[in-house]
Amino acid sequence: MATQKTEQNMVTIKIPISRTEKDDVYVVINGKSYLIKRGVEVEVPENVAKVLQRKEKMLELAMEYEASASQNLIKE
């Protein structure tokens, strides 16, 4: 049985520390887990960086939706 080695592109990221978010960030992809320290530049596989980018985009969309929904409630 041959094993296949997959080499992933690594990227450097830095997750900022904020007043409300100080804990490290935990990411799991296909059973492999990553604990990423906030406030420090780290190298992670490209797919981990993409997951974190998508997370931020989804949070942004959720906040926009909540703001829109609350405005609709105020108008009624």
Protein Blocks (a to p, Z undefined) as FASTA:
>chain_A
ZZdddddddddddddddfklmbdcdddeehiacdddehiacdddfklmmmmmmmmmmmmm
mmmmmmmmmmmmmmZZ
